[in-house]
Amino acid sequence: MTHDLTLPSGTDVAEGLAERALRDPHRPRFHFTSPGGWLNDPNGLTHWNGVYHLFYQYNPLAPAHHRIHWGHATSTDLIHWIDEPVALVPGTTGPDRDGCWSGVLVDDGGVPTLVYSGRHGDRELPCVAKGSADLRYWTKDRANPVITAPPEGVDTTAFRDHCVWREGGMWRQLVGSGIRGVGGTAFLYESDDLRTWRYVGPLLTGDAFQNQGELDWTGTMWECVDLFGIGDGTDVLVFSAWDEGITHHPLYWTGRYQGDTFTPTALHRLDYGGRYFYAPQSTRDEHGRRIMFGWLQEGRTDEANAQTGWCGVMSVPRVVTLSADGSLHQAPAPELTVLRREHVEVTPGPLTAPYSQLHAVRGDQLDIETTLLLAPGATAQLVLRETPDAVERTVVEVSREHDGTGGTLRLHREAGSLDPTVDTEPRYGELPMDPDGRVDLRILVDRSALEIFANGRPLAARIYPARPGEAVGVGIGAHGDVTLERFDAWQMASAFTDGPRPLWP
C-alpha cells in the first residue's frame, strides 16, 4: 500500500502545521483547504457510489511545492469534507520518486484506477495505480511508467497531466505538453488496457487561432487539460497556460471533438482572476451536472506561507453549463447555501449616493447576492473587507458601456492591504449584459478567498488585509443611473468543525 508517510516523524510534522494553520486569520473556513502544508491542483475528481472524492496535489510536511503526494478528501454534499488517508506517496525508487503529480481517476470495469504523472528529476511520465473499492488505498502498477517517453521526434517543452476517457471500446488519453517554437498542445494517445498506449498525434496546437486580441498567446505548454462535452453538441477543451515555469491563466476552447482532432470555434478566458483560479478539473456527477474545482493560488510570500504552516485553497465547487452565447456559465454549487446563517436584506431602489456603508452587513465570511440595473455609461461599486477608516478596502466594480452593448467587471485590490508584500494588482474582464443592463452578482467572501460571479462570468482572487479583525465593513455606491433591484447577504458558517482537523484515520 502507498498511504503511509515515508518518514517516522511525518505525522508529528503534519499535525504541527495543522495547528499553526488554524491560528491564521486569513485561512478560509468554507473553501476546502488541506489540514496543513501545501495544496495545489485538484486531481481525480469523481462522484463514486454517491460520494464525492477530491484528490489534490499535497505536501503534508511543508507549505512548499516539493515531493508532492496525493491528498484525498470525501464528501456527500460537496461542502463538508472528511480527510482520508493520503492516496499516493512518492516512491523511494522508481518513476515517481520526486513526486506524484497531477492526474485523473477512471472506472476500469469497476476497478478505480488513477492515471498520474510520476516525476523523477526533469522527467514526468504517465503512471497508473489501482484502488480499493472505497478509493482509500492504492497500489502502483509495477510496469510504471506506462508511457516511457514523450513522442519521438517532437521537441516538447514539457509532458505531464492527464485527461482519460472511454470511447468506442478504447481508452483515450490527453497529455498536456507543448511543441517548442509552435505552442502549447495536448497529445492524444489510445489504449486497450490503460497500460499500453499508442501515440495518435496532437489533438490541437496553440497556433490554431490567430488575432484573438489578449488571447493570442496560449502559453508554451498546456497544463491540466480537460476535455468534455456540454449542451447540445458543444465540446470544451480546458487548459492552463504555462510558460517556462510561470503559471498564467486558465483558458478554454469551444468547438467540436471528432475523430483524432478538435476543431475550435472560439477561445475564452475561464476565470478573470488569472492565476488565482488555476489547473481546474471537472467531472460529471451522478445528477448529470458538470462540477468543476480550481486551485486558488496564494498572493503572499513564501515566507508568509512558511510562517502560517499552510498554502493553497480549493475553489468552491462550480456548476458549469453552456450559455446562449456559446461560452461557459459558472455558478457556485447550490449545496453551498446550507452554510448560510444570519440574513440581511437591503431595501431596493435607485442608488443615489457615490458611496454608502451598509452597517447591517459586516463580516469576513459572507455570501452576497445582488441584482443591479445599469443605464448606459453607469458604474456600480460594492466594497468589501473595509476597515472603519477605509484605509483598507477591496472594491468590486461593474460598469456598462456608453453605447449599452456590454460591460466590464473589475476587482480593485490596490487598497486591499497595507502589507506591501502581498499582491494587490487589479483584475478585470468583459461582462455580457442584456439590453436592460441587468447584472446578477454573487460574491463569496471567505477570509482571504474571494470568488465573484457576474452574469455567469467568474473572477477569483485572494486578499490579505493587514488588519483582518477590523476589515469587515461592506458598502455600495454608484456613478450614473443605477437601480438596486435586490440585495441579500448571509453570514456563512464554517464547513469544518472547530479545532485541528484529524489527519488520516
NORSUL-V710953 format. One record per residue. RES is the residue in three letters. SS is DSSP state (H for helix, E for strand, C for the rest). PSI is psi in radians with two decimals (999 if undefined). BURIAL is 1 if it has 24 or more other C-alpha atoms within 12 Angstrom, else 0. Layout:
BEGIN
res | ss | psi | burial
RES | SS | PSI | BURIAL
RES | SS | PSI | BURIAL
END
This chain:
BEGIN
res | ss | psi | burial
MET | C | 2.80 | 0
THR | C | 0.37 | 1
HIS | C | -0.09 | 1
ASP | C | 2.46 | 1
LEU | C | 2.60 | 1
THR | C | -0.31 | 0
LEU | C | 2.37 | 0
PRO | C | -0.57 | 0
SER | C | 0.07 | 0
GLY | H | -0.75 | 0
THR | H | -0.71 | 1
ASP | H | -0.73 | 0
VAL | H | -0.82 | 1
ALA | H | -0.71 | 1
GLU | H | -0.65 | 1
GLY | H | -0.71 | 1
LEU | H | -0.71 | 1
ALA | H | -0.68 | 1
GLU | H | -0.70 | 1
ARG | H | -0.70 | 1
ALA | H | -0.67 | 1
LEU | H | -0.47 | 1
ARG | C | -0.13 | 0
ASP | C | 2.10 | 1
PRO | C | -0.20 | 1
HIS | C | -0.04 | 1
ARG | C | 2.14 | 1
PRO | C | 2.76 | 1
ARG | C | -0.28 | 1
PHE | C | -0.04 | 1
HIS | C | 2.59 | 1
PHE | C | 2.32 | 1
THR | C | 2.74 | 1
SER | C | 2.84 | 1
PRO | C | -0.55 | 1
GLY | C | 3.08 | 1
GLY | E | -2.62 | 1
TRP | E | 2.43 | 1
LEU | E | 2.35 | 1
ASN | E | -2.16 | 1
ASP | E | 2.41 | 1
PRO | E | 2.45 | 1
ASN | E | 2.76 | 1
GLY | E | 0.52 | 1
LEU | E | 2.23 | 1
THR | E | 2.75 | 1
HIS | E | 1.82 | 1
TRP | E | 1.99 | 1
ASN | C | 0.77 | 0
GLY | C | 0.04 | 0
VAL | E | 2.30 | 1
TYR | E | 2.31 | 1
HIS | E | 2.14 | 1
LEU | E | 1.89 | 1
PHE | E | 2.79 | 1
TYR | E | 2.72 | 1
GLN | E | 2.29 | 1
TYR | E | 2.34 | 1
ASN | E | 1.80 | 1
PRO | C | -0.15 | 1
LEU | C | -0.12 | 1
ALA | C | 2.60 | 1
PRO | C | 1.06 | 1
ALA | C | 2.58 | 1
HIS | C | 1.45 | 1
HIS | C | 2.38 | 1
ARG | C | 1.14 | 1
ILE | E | 2.33 | 1
HIS | E | 3.14 | 1
TRP | E | 1.94 | 1
GLY | E | 2.94 | 1
HIS | E | 2.30 | 1
ALA | E | 2.65 | 1
THR | E | 2.69 | 1
SER | E | 2.58 | 1
THR | C | -0.16 | 0
ASP | C | 0.14 | 0
LEU | C | 0.01 | 1
ILE | C | -0.86 | 1
HIS | C | 2.17 | 1
TRP | C | 2.52 | 1
ILE | E | 2.24 | 1
ASP | E | 2.15 | 1
GLU | C | 3.00 | 1
PRO | C | 2.56 | 1
VAL | C | 2.28 | 1
ALA | C | -0.81 | 1
LEU | E | 2.38 | 1
VAL | C | 2.37 | 1
PRO | C | 2.46 | 1
GLY | C | 2.81 | 1
THR | C | -0.42 | 0
THR | C | 3.13 | 0
GLY | C | -3.07 | 1
PRO | C | -0.19 | 1
ASP | C | 0.49 | 1
ARG | C | -0.34 | 1
ASP | C | 0.21 | 1
GLY | E | 2.53 | 1
CYS | E | 1.72 | 1
TRP | E | -3.01 | 1
SER | E | 2.67 | 1
GLY | E | -2.83 | 1
VAL | E | 2.94 | 1
LEU | E | 2.34 | 1
VAL | E | 2.80 | 1
ASP | E | 1.84 | 1
ASP | E | 1.40 | 1
GLY | C | 0.67 | 0
GLY | C | -0.14 | 0
VAL | E | 1.99 | 0
PRO | E | 2.30 | 1
THR | E | 2.30 | 1
LEU | E | 2.40 | 1
VAL | E | 2.07 | 1
TYR | E | 2.93 | 1
SER | E | 2.06 | 1
GLY | E | 2.35 | 1
ARG | E | 2.31 | 1
HIS | E | 1.91 | 1
GLY | C | -2.21 | 0
ASP | C | 0.21 | 0
ARG | E | 2.29 | 1
GLU | E | 2.00 | 1
LEU | E | 2.61 | 1
PRO | E | 2.35 | 1
CYS | E | 2.86 | 1
VAL | E | 2.50 | 1
ALA | E | 2.47 | 1
LYS | E | 2.42 | 1
GLY | E | 2.87 | 1
SER | C | 2.96 | 0
ALA | C | -0.52 | 0
ASP | C | 0.10 | 1
LEU | C | 0.38 | 1
ARG | C | -0.41 | 1
TYR | C | 2.46 | 1
TRP | E | 2.49 | 1
THR | E | 2.17 | 1
LYS | E | 2.53 | 1
ASP | C | 2.37 | 1
ARG | C | -0.33 | 0
ALA | C | -0.03 | 0
ASN | C | 2.48 | 1
PRO | C | 2.59 | 1
VAL | C | -0.26 | 1
ILE | C | 2.12 | 1
THR | C | -0.16 | 1
ALA | C | 2.74 | 1
PRO | C | 2.95 | 1
PRO | C | 2.34 | 1
GLU | C | 2.40 | 0
GLY | C | 0.09 | 0
VAL | C | 2.24 | 0
ASP | C | 1.66 | 0
THR | E | 2.58 | 1
THR | E | -0.47 | 1
ALA | E | 3.00 | 1
PHE | E | 1.64 | 1
ARG | E | 2.93 | 1
ASP | E | 2.53 | 1
HIS | E | 2.55 | 1
CYS | E | 2.13 | 1
VAL | E | 2.38 | 1
TRP | E | 2.86 | 1
ARG | E | 2.30 | 0
GLU | E | 2.08 | 0
GLY | C | 0.69 | 0
GLY | C | 0.02 | 0
MET | E | 2.69 | 0
TRP | E | 2.43 | 1
ARG | E | 2.60 | 1
GLN | E | 2.42 | 1
LEU | E | 2.35 | 1
VAL | E | 2.20 | 1
GLY | E | 2.41 | 1
SER | E | -2.92 | 1
GLY | E | 2.58 | 1
ILE | E | 2.07 | 1
ARG | C | 2.28 | 0
GLY | C | -0.11 | 0
VAL | C | -0.99 | 1
GLY | E | -3.11 | 1
GLY | E | 2.74 | 1
THR | E | 2.97 | 1
ALA | E | 2.04 | 1
PHE | E | 2.35 | 1
LEU | E | 2.32 | 1
TYR | E | 2.86 | 1
GLU | E | 2.72 | 1
SER | E | 2.70 | 1
ASP | C | -0.44 | 0
ASP | C | 0.19 | 1
LEU | C | 0.01 | 1
ARG | C | -0.62 | 1
THR | C | 2.02 | 0
TRP | E | 2.46 | 1
ARG | E | 2.25 | 1
TYR | E | 2.26 | 1
VAL | E | -0.84 | 0
GLY | E | 3.12 | 1
PRO | E | 2.28 | 1
LEU | E | -0.68 | 1
LEU | E | 2.58 | 1
THR | E | 2.80 | 1
GLY | C | -0.15 | 1
ASP | C | 0.19 | 1
ALA | C | -0.50 | 1
PHE | C | 2.49 | 0
GLN | C | 2.79 | 0
ASN | C | 0.86 | 0
GLN | C | 0.40 | 0
GLY | H | -2.20 | 0
GLU | H | -0.21 | 0
LEU | H | 0.41 | 1
ASP | C | -0.07 | 0
TRP | C | 2.17 | 1
THR | C | 0.39 | 1
GLY | C | 2.78 | 1
THR | C | -0.15 | 1
MET | E | 2.50 | 1
TRP | E | 2.08 | 1
GLU | E | 2.71 | 1
CYS | E | 0.96 | 1
VAL | E | 2.54 | 1
ASP | E | 2.06 | 1
LEU | E | 2.23 | 1
PHE | E | 2.73 | 1
GLY | E | 2.62 | 1
ILE | E | 2.56 | 1
GLY | C | -2.60 | 1
ASP | C | 1.49 | 0
GLY | C | 0.15 | 0
THR | E | 2.34 | 1
ASP | E | 2.60 | 1
VAL | E | 2.28 | 1
LEU | E | 1.88 | 1
VAL | E | 2.47 | 1
PHE | E | 2.82 | 1
SER | E | 2.14 | 1
ALA | E | 2.29 | 1
TRP | E | 2.54 | 1
ASP | E | 1.92 | 1
GLU | C | 0.86 | 0
GLY | C | -0.01 | 0
ILE | E | 2.19 | 0
THR | E | 2.44 | 1
HIS | E | -1.33 | 1
HIS | E | 2.70 | 1
PRO | E | 2.42 | 1
LEU | E | 2.96 | 1
TYR | E | 2.53 | 1
TRP | E | 2.43 | 1
THR | E | 2.59 | 1
GLY | E | -2.52 | 1
ARG | E | 2.10 | 1
TYR | E | 2.14 | 1
GLN | E | 2.32 | 0
GLY | C | -2.14 | 0
ASP | C | 0.29 | 0
THR | E | 2.84 | 1
PHE | E | 2.10 | 1
THR | E | 1.92 | 0
PRO | E | 2.63 | 1
THR | E | -0.55 | 0
ALA | E | 2.68 | 1
LEU | E | 2.35 | 1
HIS | E | 2.72 | 1
ARG | E | 2.36 | 1
LEU | C | -0.61 | 1
ASP | C | 2.31 | 1
TYR | C | -0.09 | 1
GLY | C | -0.08 | 1
GLY | H | -2.20 | 1
ARG | H | -0.20 | 1
TYR | H | -0.17 | 1
PHE | C | 1.73 | 1
TYR | E | 2.75 | 1
ALA | E | 0.81 | 1
PRO | E | 2.69 | 1
GLN | E | 2.56 | 1
SER | E | 2.87 | 1
THR | E | 2.74 | 1
ARG | E | 2.12 | 1
ASP | C | 3.13 | 1
GLU | C | -0.09 | 0
HIS | C | 0.04 | 0
GLY | C | 0.13 | 0
ARG | C | 2.57 | 1
ARG | E | 1.94 | 1
ILE | E | 2.30 | 1
MET | E | 2.42 | 1
PHE | E | 2.66 | 1
GLY | E | 2.86 | 1
TRP | E | 2.09 | 1
LEU | E | 1.77 | 1
GLN | C | 2.82 | 1
GLU | C | 2.72 | 1
GLY | C | 0.35 | 1
ARG | C | 3.10 | 1
THR | C | 2.82 | 0
ASP | H | -0.61 | 0
GLU | H | -0.70 | 0
ALA | H | -0.71 | 0
ASN | H | -0.75 | 1
ALA | H | -0.67 | 1
GLN | H | -0.66 | 1
THR | H | -0.25 | 1
GLY | C | 0.14 | 1
TRP | E | 2.87 | 1
CYS | E | 2.23 | 1
GLY | C | 2.39 | 1
VAL | E | 2.54 | 1
MET | E | 2.49 | 1
SER | C | 2.89 | 1
VAL | C | 2.72 | 1
PRO | C | 2.33 | 1
ARG | E | 2.42 | 1
VAL | E | 2.16 | 1
VAL | E | 2.22 | 1
THR | E | 3.06 | 1
LEU | E | 2.22 | 1
SER | C | 2.89 | 0
ALA | C | -0.46 | 0
ASP | C | 0.07 | 0
GLY | C | -0.02 | 1
SER | C | 3.07 | 1
LEU | E | 2.39 | 1
HIS | E | 2.27 | 1
GLN | E | 2.47 | 1
ALA | E | 2.59 | 1
PRO | E | 2.50 | 1
ALA | C | 2.38 | 1
PRO | H | -0.36 | 0
GLU | H | -0.40 | 0
LEU | H | -0.40 | 1
THR | H | -0.24 | 1
VAL | H | -0.30 | 0
LEU | H | -0.07 | 1
ARG | E | 2.40 | 1
ARG | E | -2.06 | 0
GLU | E | 2.32 | 0
HIS | E | 2.37 | 0
VAL | E | 2.30 | 1
GLU | E | 2.26 | 0
VAL | C | 2.38 | 1
THR | C | 2.23 | 0
PRO | C | 2.87 | 0
GLY | E | 3.14 | 0
PRO | E | 2.49 | 1
LEU | C | 1.88 | 1
THR | C | -0.23 | 0
ALA | C | 2.54 | 0
PRO | C | -0.53 | 0
TYR | C | 2.38 | 0
SER | E | 2.37 | 0
GLN | E | 2.47 | 1
LEU | E | 1.53 | 1
HIS | E | -0.43 | 0
ALA | E | -0.21 | 0
VAL | E | 1.98 | 1
ARG | E | 2.62 | 1
GLY | C | 2.95 | 1
ASP | C | 0.16 | 1
GLN | E | 1.62 | 1
LEU | E | 2.63 | 1
ASP | E | 2.03 | 1
ILE | E | 2.28 | 1
GLU | E | 2.22 | 1
THR | E | 2.60 | 1
THR | E | 2.23 | 1
LEU | E | 2.52 | 1
LEU | E | 2.04 | 1
LEU | E | 2.22 | 1
ALA | C | 2.81 | 1
PRO | C | 2.32 | 1
GLY | C | -0.03 | 1
ALA | C | 2.75 | 1
THR | E | 2.43 | 1
ALA | E | 2.53 | 1
GLN | E | 2.37 | 1
LEU | E | 2.10 | 1
VAL | E | 2.34 | 1
LEU | E | 2.81 | 1
ARG | E | 0.89 | 1
GLU | E | 2.33 | 1
THR | C | 2.78 | 1
PRO | C | -0.55 | 0
ASP | C | 0.07 | 0
ALA | C | 0.28 | 1
VAL | C | -0.68 | 0
GLU | C | 2.27 | 1
ARG | C | 2.54 | 1
THR | E | 2.36 | 1
VAL | E | 2.17 | 1
VAL | E | 2.15 | 1
GLU | E | 2.32 | 1
VAL | E | 2.38 | 1
SER | E | 2.69 | 1
ARG | E | 2.41 | 1
GLU | C | 2.68 | 1
HIS | C | -0.52 | 0
ASP | C | 0.00 | 0
GLY | C | 0.07 | 0
THR | C | -0.39 | 0
GLY | C | -2.91 | 1
GLY | E | -2.99 | 1
THR | E | 2.44 | 1
LEU | E | 2.21 | 1
ARG | E | 2.50 | 1
LEU | E | 2.05 | 1
HIS | E | 1.98 | 1
ARG | C | 0.13 | 1
GLU | C | -0.58 | 1
ALA | C | 0.32 | 1
GLY | C | -0.37 | 1
SER | C | 2.47 | 1
LEU | C | -0.13 | 1
ASP | C | 2.00 | 0
PRO | C | -0.15 | 0
THR | C | -0.18 | 0
VAL | C | 2.73 | 1
ASP | C | 2.19 | 1
THR | C | 0.32 | 1
GLU | C | 2.51 | 1
PRO | C | 2.85 | 1
ARG | E | 2.61 | 1
TYR | E | 2.88 | 1
GLY | E | 2.92 | 1
GLU | E | 2.54 | 1
LEU | E | 1.96 | 1
PRO | C | 2.52 | 1
MET | C | 2.39 | 1
ASP | C | 2.89 | 0
PRO | C | -0.44 | 0
ASP | C | -0.01 | 0
GLY | C | 0.46 | 1
ARG | E | 2.34 | 1
VAL | E | 2.01 | 1
ASP | E | 2.02 | 1
LEU | E | 2.36 | 1
ARG | E | 2.15 | 1
ILE | E | 2.19 | 1
LEU | E | 2.06 | 1
VAL | E | 2.09 | 1
ASP | E | 1.34 | 1
ARG | C | -1.91 | 1
SER | C | -0.16 | 1
ALA | E | 2.30 | 1
LEU | E | 2.21 | 1
GLU | E | 2.22 | 1
ILE | E | 2.36 | 1
PHE | E | 2.01 | 1
ALA | E | 1.95 | 1
ASN | C | 0.68 | 1
GLY | C | -0.04 | 1
ARG | E | 2.20 | 1
PRO | E | 2.66 | 1
LEU | E | 1.97 | 1
ALA | E | 2.55 | 1
ALA | E | 3.08 | 1
ARG | E | 2.48 | 1
ILE | C | 2.48 | 1
TYR | C | 1.30 | 1
PRO | C | 2.40 | 1
ALA | C | -0.33 | 1
ARG | C | 1.18 | 1
PRO | C | -0.59 | 1
GLY | C | -0.42 | 0
GLU | C | -0.41 | 1
ALA | C | 1.27 | 1
VAL | C | 0.06 | 1
GLY | E | 2.69 | 1
VAL | E | 2.46 | 1
GLY | E | 2.98 | 1
ILE | E | 2.60 | 1
GLY | E | 3.02 | 1
ALA | E | 2.68 | 1
HIS | E | 2.09 | 1
GLY | C | -2.92 | 1
ASP | C | 1.77 | 1
VAL | E | 2.31 | 1
THR | E | 2.29 | 1
LEU | E | 1.88 | 1
GLU | E | -0.60 | 1
ARG | E | 2.68 | 1
PHE | E | 2.02 | 1
ASP | E | 2.38 | 1
ALA | E | 2.51 | 1
TRP | E | 2.45 | 1
GLN | E | 2.49 | 1
MET | E | 2.30 | 1
ALA | C | 2.86 | 1
SER | C | 2.56 | 1
ALA | C | -0.10 | 1
PHE | C | 2.64 | 1
THR | C | 2.73 | 0
ASP | C | 2.66 | 0
GLY | C | 2.93 | 0
PRO | C | 2.40 | 0
ARG | C | 2.38 | 1
PRO | C | 2.53 | 1
LEU | C | -2.21 | 1
TRP | C | 2.44 | 1
PRO | C | 999 | 0
END
